[in-house]
Amino acid sequence: MQGERLAEKHLRRKGLKLLARRFSAPVGELDLVMRDGRTIVFVEVKTLSDRRFKDPQDQVTPAKQRKLFRIAQWYLHHKKLDDRPCRFDVTSVVIPREGEVEIEHFEDAFLPPR
């Protein structure tokens, strides 16, 4: 949850507006749903305590991407936003035991599956 809060704060500073936090649907959950102009932005937040073994954004596998797409479709349909452009972002948050927090935002991190 701390990673999601830090990611949200970072994205708000970049001008994105929050629409939903931890949006739950029958098909799964979205960490953050934000708006960038007219574009609906589905943000997957990945948090780690260090990068020794992997980067947080590498955890968003193709299977996870497909799942996020299904949840996003559900969100758009039920919120009657089917006509809006959307994109999928990943925000990685590294919260080390010592040192500074690192936040990276990957805009358009992946495309919807075909």
C-alpha positions in Angstrom: 0.0 0.0 0.0 2.9 2.4 0.7 4.2 1.9 -2.8 0.7 2.7 -4.3 0.5 5.9 -2.2 3.9 7.0 -3.3 3.1 6.2 -6.9 -0.2 8.1 -6.8 1.5 11.1 -5.3 4.2 11.0 -8.0 1.6 10.7 -10.8 -0.5 13.5 -9.4 2.6 15.7 -9.5 2.9 14.9 -13.2 -0.7 16.1 -13.7 -2.7 12.9 -13.7 -6.0 12.9 -11.9 -7.1 10.0 -9.7 -10.3 8.2 -10.7 -10.0 5.1 -8.5 -7.6 3.5 -6.0 -7.5 -0.3 -5.7 -10.6 -0.7 -8.0 -12.0 -4.2 -7.5 -14.0 -6.0 -10.1 -15.2 -9.6 -10.4 -12.3 -10.3 -12.7 -9.6 -8.8 -10.5 -8.2 -5.5 -9.1 -6.6 -2.4 -10.6 -4.0 -0.6 -8.4 -4.7 2.9 -9.7 -7.1 4.3 -12.4 -6.1 7.8 -13.4 -7.0 10.3 -16.1 -4.5 12.1 -18.3 -6.5 14.6 -20.3 -9.2 12.5 -21.9 -7.1 9.3 -21.6 -8.0 6.8 -19.0 -4.7 5.4 -17.5 -4.6 2.0 -15.8 -1.5 2.0 -13.6 0.0 -1.2 -12.2 2.3 -0.4 -9.3 5.1 -2.7 -8.4 7.0 -2.3 -5.2 10.3 -3.9 -4.0 12.7 -3.2 -1.2 15.7 -3.5 -3.5 16.7 -4.2 -7.1 19.3 -6.9 -6.5 17.4 -9.7 -8.1 14.9 -7.9 -10.4 13.3 -4.6 -11.3 9.7 -4.2 -10.1 8.4 -3.4 -13.6 9.7 -6.8 -14.8 7.0 -8.5 -12.7 4.3 -7.4 -15.1 4.4 -10.5 -17.2 2.4 -11.1 -20.4 -0.2 -13.1 -18.3 -0.5 -10.2 -15.9 -0.9 -7.8 -18.8 -3.8 -9.9 -20.2 -5.5 -9.9 -16.8 -5.1 -6.2 -16.5 -6.6 -5.7 -19.9 -9.7 -7.8 -18.9 -10.2 -5.8 -15.7 -9.7 -2.5 -17.7 -12.4 -3.6 -20.2 -14.7 -4.3 -17.3 -14.0 -0.9 -15.8 -14.5 1.0 -19.1 -17.8 -0.8 -19.8 -19.3 -0.4 -16.4 -18.3 3.2 -16.1 -19.6 3.9 -19.6 -16.2 5.1 -20.8 -15.9 2.8 -23.7 -15.4 5.7 -26.1 -12.4 7.1 -24.2 -8.8 6.4 -25.2 -6.8 4.4 -22.6 -3.3 3.2 -21.9 -1.5 0.9 -19.5 1.3 2.3 -17.4 3.6 0.7 -14.9 5.1 2.6 -11.9 7.9 0.9 -10.1 8.6 1.9 -6.5 11.8 0.8 -4.7 11.7 1.4 -1.0 15.1 0.4 0.4 15.8 -0.2 4.0 18.3 2.6 3.8 18.6 5.4 1.3 16.1 7.2 -0.9 12.9 5.9 -2.5 13.2 5.4 -6.2 10.1 5.9 -8.4 9.9 5.3 -12.2 6.9 5.8 -14.3 6.7 3.8 -17.6 4.0 5.4 -19.7 2.4 3.1 -22.3 4.3 0.2 -20.7 2.4 -2.4 -22.8 -0.3 -2.6 -25.4 -3.6 -4.4 -25.0 -3.3 -8.0 -26.3 -4.8 -8.7 -29.8 
